[in-house]
Amino acid sequence: MSSDKRKYQRLSHEETIFIELASAGLGDENAKIALCKSVNISHNGLRVRINHELTVGAILQIGVELTNAEDTLYLAAQVIWCERDKESDDSWSAGLELMNANDSDIETWRELLGDMDNPDT
Amino acid sequence: MNIEEVLGYLRAIENYDLGPMDAIRAQTEAVGDPSLPQPDQVATLEWLQNAYALWSEEFPIEEPLAGQLKRILPVAAAQAITDSDFTVPGAHPLHQLFDTIHDSAIGWQAQLGRAGTALETLIETAATQITDWFENGQGDLSGICEDIITKATKDQDRAQRMTQRLVETEKGKFRSASARWKSAEMINNNLANFSATAEIGSFLKGPWYESAQLVLLKFGADSSEWADMTETTRALLDSLQIDGSAEEDRRQQLFELVTKLPKVIKRWLFSLHMDTEGVNDAIGMIELTHMHLLRQQPIDLVQIEPVPMEGMSADRTMGAKLKTIESLSLGQWFLVAEEGEESQRVQLVLKLGQEQLLQFANKAGIKAMQHGYGHFCTLLSEGKATALRSGTSFSLCLAHAAAIKTDADAATLINTVKPEIEEARKKERQREESEQLQEEQEEAARLQRENEAAEKVQREKEAAEKQLQDQKEAEKIQLEQKEQEKEEEKKEQLQREHEEKERFEKNAIERQKNDKEKTEKLKNDSEAADKLKQEKNAAEIRKSEAEEANKIRIEEYLRKKQEREQRLAQINETPQYRSAEIPPGAELEGNEIRIPMGTWLGFHDGDTPLMAKLAVHDREQDSYIFVNREGIKMRSLNKRELLSLMENSLVDILEARSNFGNPTTGEAEDPG
């Protein structure tokens, strides 16, 4: 396996993702953040494995730490599907579609993943 | 001139730039009135006039606030000649009002924009309410002053909270930078002493460098953990310094080292905590290199370039300037006017001794500027930065105008008055606390009574149970006695029958054998249970470490997110986005409504009010999507629809805030 190929696979399979399950409210409610890993990523979305069930249709804030990017990318994503994993009762797989949101880093994301097109998500 | 005439002239003042005595003289001259106020009144009015002029000069605040406050001066003049409390600096509600407003307005500037609107409105309202009171004579002046002082204090508290938040963010930022710098320094010091393979060089400057920062953030530079990590770095590089001609002792030493190193390295690889494959790759690479060395196979050692450390050093040649910096107090306000730039009123919020940096915030609690110690000393010496005085400013000026020359004497006078005012407030607080204490005592007594009743019931229940148990015990003993008697009879019978005795002995031997087997089995079971317990403890420690590492990562993530939010917020603060036609918090940028992502809005165009936050603004699709806390879509509007709601006041900006909230209040979920 060449080193280039290995780097490509890491980029496409396992990145650190922060998902905001609930935002901070107007009162004293705190934000709830989940830390998980991506399974694969593409131009328009990503698939994650997470210890929490996500609500299909929900629009959530996410942060992505790409191994080849200096800064964390802040994005808005909609949950398209979410299924419990067969091999574990407390693990879910979910597909997230990225949205064109102002103030987000969607343009940077697409530049970084310009050559990729993964239809799995 | 009688008192009513003097008050009439004071009510008629239109030119607020003149002091009250000068304004009365101007009016009497204009109408040809030869009379003047009584000599003691003239003296009092001139004293107030001089004090106010001194206050304006020594404790300046910016326009239009200063102009609004001048409207209150005729009222103060009327109080000065009618209320004996006014002659004692700090005693009168108007003294306290001017003192408090100055403390709140010392950092105010017109360029603050929307962030300064609240204080500007408060002072304008204060001037109007007090002059209305003077003209109509209705209501209670001290009540009005008290209300305004409370509001000004709240405004100040709000600004202080914002400043505190900024300080925490900046401290966090510098803590991270310091960890980065110390980690790079430690690795570079070792790289300067040893050569390494390119792969190990990449490892040290990659995951190991990141892990070192996390160890510093978690345990600190004085911790045994950091010392261990530093030693591990040295040991790893030292382990590579061996060639084919090495002595057997050195080879033996290496053999011992390479069996220990992977375990220690794994322990500190925090940055790859979530990446098992990454850890295995790194450890595998190190083990492979050691394997080559042990087999006396050659490896390519090169001098590794150090980790870049740009912008990480501080000026250490301060000398005497440090004294100047030490004399500056946190919270002190300055007027700074650098060449070619607009002058700014800024508050010193942070001194970073190690980096030799001073950080300043404006009144809105937003970072305004940052200077090195040396540069700021230069600004002070060149008069481009001047300290702004604060405190009980107006009361001090009243004292100075009464020929009390030093601040210390004036402060003594004010401090003798202040306790009386605060005594009344203190008594009220004590009364409230006393009532609360009484309520708490009554509640405690009630709880005690309930506890005693519950204990009594419990004691009765236990007594009944004990009685029942004693009865059962007695029956059991009786039964055992009977069985014992039977056994004795049986033994006697066995003694009589020899053959049966032999069989009995044989059975006894067998029982002994069984007992021994049982004892051994119990021992084995106990050992297995101990082992299981140890494994469980180790798993719990691993889990706890993983949770701690995740918590640090999430806090770091939230901190970076907040910095980004602040940058965006500062962009949105620029005056060109302000518009009077749209609600506060929303901006009209060109042809577009500009609302920061995460802003909470209140819709009341339907039957029931709805609260939702802006999750997505898609310019291309012309859509604004609003969701609840859990991200569920509540409303979707286009620009025209949203603008229509705003123009008809059917939507309020409830709070423009970060989507990710305050980093200190984020809750970590279990990682996936």
Chai-1 contact restraints between the chains, C-beta under 6 A:
chainA,res_idxA,chainB,res_idxB,connection_type,confidence,min_distance_angstrom,max_distance_angstrom,comment,restraint_id
A,F18,B,Y557,contact,1.0,0.0,6.0,A-B,restraint_1
A,A22,B,R629,contact,1.0,0.0,6.0,A-B,restraint_2
A,A22,B,E630,contact,1.0,0.0,6.0,A-B,restraint_3
A,S23,B,R629,contact,1.0,0.0,6.0,A-B,restraint_4
A,S23,B,N659,contact,1.0,0.0,6.0,A-B,restraint_5
A,A24,B,G661,contact,1.0,0.0,6.0,A-B,restraint_6
A,G25,B,R629,contact,1.0,0.0,6.0,A-B,restraint_7
A,L26,B,W600,contact,1.0,0.0,6.0,A-B,restraint_8
A,L26,B,E655,contact,1.0,0.0,6.0,A-B,restraint_9
A,N30,B,T665,contact,1.0,0.0,6.0,A-B,restraint_10
A,N30,B,E667,contact,1.0,0.0,6.0,A-B,restraint_11
A,A31,B,F660,contact,1.0,0.0,6.0,A-B,restraint_12
A,A31,B,G661,contact,1.0,0.0,6.0,A-B,restraint_13
A,A31,B,G666,contact,1.0,0.0,6.0,A-B,restraint_14
A,K32,B,E667,contact,1.0,0.0,6.0,A-B,restraint_15
A,K32,B,E669,contact,1.0,0.0,6.0,A-B,restraint_16
A,I33,B,I554,contact,1.0,0.0,6.0,A-B,restraint_17
A,I33,B,G666,contact,1.0,0.0,6.0,A-B,restraint_18
A,A34,B,E669,contact,1.0,0.0,6.0,A-B,restraint_19
A,L35,B,N550,contact,1.0,0.0,6.0,A-B,restraint_20
A,L35,B,P671,contact,1.0,0.0,6.0,A-B,restraint_21
A,C36,B,G672,contact,1.0,0.0,6.0,A-B,restraint_22
A,R49,B,G672,contact,1.0,0.0,6.0,A-B,restraint_23
A,I50,B,G672,contact,1.0,0.0,6.0,A-B,restraint_24
A,N51,B,D670,contact,1.0,0.0,6.0,A-B,restraint_25
A,N51,B,G672,contact,1.0,0.0,6.0,A-B,restraint_26
A,H52,B,E669,contact,1.0,0.0,6.0,A-B,restraint_27
A,A58,B,G631,contact,1.0,0.0,6.0,A-B,restraint_28
A,A58,B,I632,contact,1.0,0.0,6.0,A-B,restraint_29
A,I59,B,A615,contact,1.0,0.0,6.0,A-B,restraint_30
A,I59,B,V627,contact,1.0,0.0,6.0,A-B,restraint_31
A,I59,B,G631,contact,1.0,0.0,6.0,A-B,restraint_32
A,L60,B,G631,contact,1.0,0.0,6.0,A-B,restraint_33
A,Q61,B,N659,contact,1.0,0.0,6.0,A-B,restraint_34
A,G63,B,Y557,contact,1.0,0.0,6.0,A-B,restraint_35
A,T72,B,K560,contact,1.0,0.0,6.0,A-B,restraint_36
A,A76,B,V616,contact,1.0,0.0,6.0,A-B,restraint_37
A,M99,B,V616,contact,1.0,0.0,6.0,A-B,restraint_38
A,N100,B,D618,contact,1.0,0.0,6.0,A-B,restraint_39
A,N100,B,E620,contact,1.0,0.0,6.0,A-B,restraint_40
A,A101,B,V616,contact,1.0,0.0,6.0,A-B,restraint_41
A,N102,B,H617,contact,1.0,0.0,6.0,A-B,restraint_42
A,N102,B,R619,contact,1.0,0.0,6.0,A-B,restraint_43
A,D103,B,M597,contact,1.0,0.0,6.0,A-B,restraint_44
